[in-house]
């Protein structure tokens, strides 16, 4: 049965029925190329780009998989393992397990070296550490992302932590009220917010987490602008209050602005309201961050 193309809204963009039909035509006529190549082709045709000019291929691939799940089109088989959801490689974290045997105070190991993940070896190590030691495991985030490995140099150079920043939550009531947004303004300036989506310490070093956050935030703005051509003004994070008190964020001068509804970003029909309530914290990267987010830079 032929499925009629319908208008779609995805990652803040409205796709007309005509554009969806064009996407379907591209997929049907470009046989033999990968999903990533299809996504890049669609981005070029529809001029779906980041402010810096880069293609939104990662978001487009997610859109293609959504259209496939709706029966609109049929994608080529994946060339690597995965599903229509972010790729995950989760191994249950052992209670109290650590990767490093280092202990003590963070000043005994300072300065920390926060390195942007930039090659395959670093990516594999980052994914392995999140999979083995983070209670949520590793999940490929939607949209933009930057990942960092945290090293100490004394008594030897080794990894003691991981930090990930990614695209912001599309909508969070308490965050949006704290900023003072209406829907139109949020849509216009949402990409000036970055989400700290993972924070993992793999050594029992006191105050390591708060110092890691401080060091990572000092370079985040420049790294994000260089990678995506967007100037981030605010960082947000969500802390599961049943597991953590968020003390390392407060020690690094983050501000609590409220709590989530507990639905999660993928619960579109409100089936999980209150299931996983999290504390919302924010950290301004610039002066007058709220004013910029409401009135512009």
For each residue, the residues with C-beta under 8 A, 3 or more apart:
1:
2:
3: 70 71 72
4: 17
5: 17 18 20 21 24 72
6: 17 20 72
7: 14 15 16 17 20
8: 14 15 20 63 66 67
9: 13 14 15
10: 13 15 59 62 63 66
11: 56 59 62 63 142 143
12: 170 187 190
13: 9 10 48
14: 7 8 9
15: 7 8 9 10 19 20 23 46 63
16: 7 19 20
17: 4 5 6 7 20 21
18: 5 21 22
19: 15 16 22 23 46
20: 5 6 7 8 15 16 17 23 24 67 72
21: 5 17 18 24 25
22: 18 19 25 26 45 46
23: 15 19 20 26 27 42 46 63 64 67 73
24: 5 20 21 27 28 67 72 73
25: 21 22 28 29
26: 22 23 29 30 38 41 42 45
27: 23 24 30 38 64 73 74 75
28: 24 25 31 73
29: 25 26
30: 26 27 33 37 38 41
31: 28 76
32: 76
33: 30 37 38 41 76
34: 37 38 76 79
35: 38 39 61 64 65 75 76 78 79
36: 39 40 57 61
37: 30 33 34 40 41
38: 26 27 30 33 34 35 41 42 61 64 75 76
39: 35 36 42 43 55 57 58 60 61 63 64
40: 36 37 43 44 55 57 60
41: 26 30 33 37 38 44 45
42: 23 26 38 39 45 46 48 60 64
43: 39 40 46 47 48 49 55 56 57 60
44: 40 41 47 55
45: 22 26 41 42
46: 15 19 22 23 42 43
47: 43 44
48: 13 42 43 55 56 59 60
49: 43 53 54 55 56
50: 53 54 55 56 144 228 229 230
51: 191 228 229 230
52: 228 229 230
53: 49 50 229
54: 49 50 228 229
55: 39 40 43 44 48 49 50 60
56: 11 43 48 49 50 59 60
57: 36 39 40 43 60 61
58: 39 61 62 142 143 144
59: 10 11 48 56 62 63 142 143
60: 39 40 42 43 48 55 56 57 63 64
61: 35 36 38 39 57 58 64 65
62: 10 11 58 59 65 66 84 142
63: 8 10 11 15 23 39 59 60 66 67
64: 23 27 35 38 39 42 60 61 67 68 73 75
65: 35 61 62 68 69 75 84
66: 8 10 62 63 69 70 84
67: 8 20 23 24 63 64 70 72 73
68: 64 65 71 72 73 74 75 84
69: 65 66 84
70: 3 66 67
71: 3 68
72: 3 5 6 20 24 67 68
73: 23 24 27 28 64 67 68
74: 27 68
75: 27 35 38 64 65 68
76: 31 32 33 34 35 38
77:
78: 35 81 82
79: 34 35
80:
81: 78 87
82: 78 87
83: 87
84: 62 65 66 68 69
85: 88 266
86: 139 140 141 142
87: 81 82 83 139 140
88: 85 137 138 139 140
89: 127 131 137 138
90: 131 136 137 138 139
91: 131 132 137
92:
93: 97 132 133 134 135 137
94: 97
95:
96:
97: 93 94 132 133
98: 101 133 202 203 204
99: 129 132 133 159 202 203
100: 158 159 160 202 203
101: 98 203
102: 109 152 158 160 203 204 205
103: 203 204 205
104: 108 109 205 206
105: 108 205 206 207
106: 109 110 112 205 206 207 208 211
107: 110 207
108: 104 105 154 205
109: 102 104 106 112 152 153 154 160 205 208
110: 106 107 211
111: 153 215
112: 106 109 150 151 152 160 208 211 212 215
113: 150 151 152 153 157
114: 148 149 150 151 163 212 215 216 219
115: 118 122 148 149 150 151
116: 146 147 148 219 223
117: 122 123 126 146 147 148 149
118: 115 122
119: 122 123
120: 123 124
121: 124 125
122: 115 117 118 119 125 126 149
123: 117 119 120 126 127 147
124: 120 121 127 128
125: 121 122 128 129 149 159
126: 117 122 123 129 130 138 147 149 162 164
127: 89 123 124 130 131 138
128: 124 125 131 132
129: 99 125 126 132 133 134 159 162 200 202
130: 126 127 133 134 136 137 138 162 164 198 200
131: 89 90 91 127 128 134 137 138
132: 91 93 97 99 128 129
133: 93 97 98 99 129 130 200 202
134: 93 129 130 131 137 138 162 198 200
135: 93 243
136: 90 130 139 198
137: 88 89 90 91 93 130 131 134
138: 88 89 90 126 127 130 131 134
139: 86 87 88 90 136
140: 86 87 88
141: 86 145 164 166 167 197
142: 11 58 59 62 86 166 167
143: 11 58 59 166 167
144: 50 58 166 167 224 227 228
145: 141 164 165 166 167 197
146: 116 117 164 165 166 220 223 224 227
147: 116 117 123 126 162 163 164 165
148: 114 115 116 117 162 163 164 216
149: 114 115 117 122 125 126 159 161 162
150: 112 113 114 115 159 160 161 162 163 212 215 216
151: 112 113 114 115 157 158 159 160
152: 102 109 112 113 157 158 160 203 205
153: 109 111 113 156 157
154: 108 109
155:
156: 153
157: 113 151 152 153
158: 100 102 151 152
159: 99 100 125 129 149 150 151 162 202
160: 100 102 109 112 150 151 152 201 202 203 205 208
161: 149 150 199 200 201 202 203 208 209 212
162: 126 129 130 134 147 148 149 150 159 198 199 200 202
163: 114 147 148 150 196 198 199 200 212 213 216
164: 126 130 141 145 146 147 148 196 197 198 199
165: 145 146 147 194 195 196 197 216 220 224 235
166: 141 142 143 144 145 146 194 195 197
167: 141 142 143 144 145 191 194 195
168: 190 191 193 194 195 236
169: 172 175 195 236 238 265
170: 12 190 265
171: 176 186
172: 169 175 176 236 260 280
173: 176 177 258 261
174: 177 178 257 258 259 260 280
175: 169 172 178 179 236 257 258 280 282
176: 171 172 173 179 181 186
177: 173 174 180 181 258
178: 174 175 257 258 282 290
179: 175 176 186 234 290 293 294
180: 177 290 294
181: 176 177 185 186 189 293 294
182: 185 186
183: 186 187
184: 187 188
185: 181 182 188 189 293 294
186: 171 176 179 181 182 183 189 190
187: 12 183 184 190
188: 184 185
189: 181 185 186 192 292 293 294 296
190: 12 168 170 186 187 193
191: 51 167 168 230
192: 189 230 231 232 233 234 292 293
193: 168 190 232 233 234 235 236 293
194: 165 166 167 168 220 224 232 234 235 236
195: 165 166 167 168 169 235 236 237 238
196: 163 164 165 199 213 235 236 237
197: 141 145 164 165 166 237
198: 130 134 136 162 163 164
199: 161 162 163 164 196 209 212 213 237 248
200: 129 130 133 134 161 162 163
201: 160 161 205 208 209 212
202: 98 99 100 129 133 159 160 161 162
203: 98 99 100 101 102 103 152 160 161 208
204: 98 102 103
205: 102 103 104 105 106 108 109 152 160 201 208
206: 104 105 106
207: 105 106 107 210 211 248 251
208: 106 109 112 160 161 201 203 205 211 212
209: 161 199 201 212 213 248
210: 207 213 214 247 248 249 251 252
211: 106 110 112 207 208 214 215 252
212: 112 114 150 161 163 199 201 208 209 215 216
213: 163 196 199 209 210 216 217 248 249 252 254
214: 210 211 217 218 252
215: 111 112 114 150 211 212 218 219
216: 114 148 150 163 165 212 213 219 220
217: 213 214 220 221 235 252 283 285
218: 214 215
219: 114 116 215 216 222 223
220: 146 165 194 216 217 223 224 232 235 285
221: 217 224 225 231 232 285 286
222: 219 225 226
223: 116 146 219 220 226 227
224: 144 146 165 194 220 221 227 228 230 231 232
225: 221 222 228 229 230 231 232
226: 222 223
227: 144 146 223 224
228: 50 51 52 54 144 224 225
229: 50 51 52 53 54 225
230: 50 51 52 191 192 224 225
231: 192 221 224 225 286 297
232: 192 193 194 220 221 224 225 235 285
233: 192 193 284 285 286 289 292 293 297
234: 179 192 193 194 282 283 284 285 289 290 293
235: 165 193 194 195 196 217 220 232 282 283 285
236: 168 169 172 175 193 194 195 196 280 281 282 283
237: 195 196 197 199 249 254 280 281 282
238: 169 195 260 278 279 280 281
239: 244 245 246 249 278 279 281
240: 243 244 276 278
241: 244 245 246 259 277 278 279
242:
243: 135 240
244: 239 240 241 247
245: 239 241
246: 239 241 249 250 254 256 279 281
247: 210 244 250 251
248: 199 207 209 210 213 251 252
249: 210 213 237 239 246 252 254 281 283
250: 246 247 253 254 256 281
251: 207 210 247 248
252: 210 211 213 214 217 248 249 283
253: 250 283
254: 213 237 246 249 250 281 282 283
255: 281 282 283
256: 246 250 279 280 281
257: 174 175 178 280 281 282
258: 173 174 175 177 178 279 280
259: 174 241 277 278 279 280
260: 172 174 238 263 276 277 278 280
261: 173 273 274 277
262: 272 273 274 275 276 277 278
263: 260 267 270 271 272 273 275
264: 267 272 275 276
265: 169 170
266: 85
267: 263 264 270 271 272 273
268:
269:
270: 263 267 273
271: 263 267
272: 262 263 264 267 275 276
273: 261 262 263 267 270
274: 261 262 277
275: 262 263 264 272
276: 240 260 262 264 272
277: 241 259 260 261 262 274
278: 238 239 240 241 259 260 262
279: 238 239 241 246 256 258 259
280: 172 174 175 236 237 238 256 257 258 259 260
281: 236 237 238 239 246 249 250 254 255 256 257
282: 175 178 234 235 236 237 254 255 257
283: 217 234 235 236 249 252 253 254 255
284: 233 234 287 289 290
285: 217 220 221 232 233 234 235 289
286: 221 231 233 289 292
287: 284
288: 291 292
289: 233 234 284 285 286 292 293
290: 178 179 180 234 284 293 294
291: 288 294 295
292: 189 192 233 286 288 289 295 296 297
293: 179 181 185 189 192 193 233 234 289 290
294: 179 180 181 185 189 290 291
295: 291 292
296: 189 292
297: 231 233 292
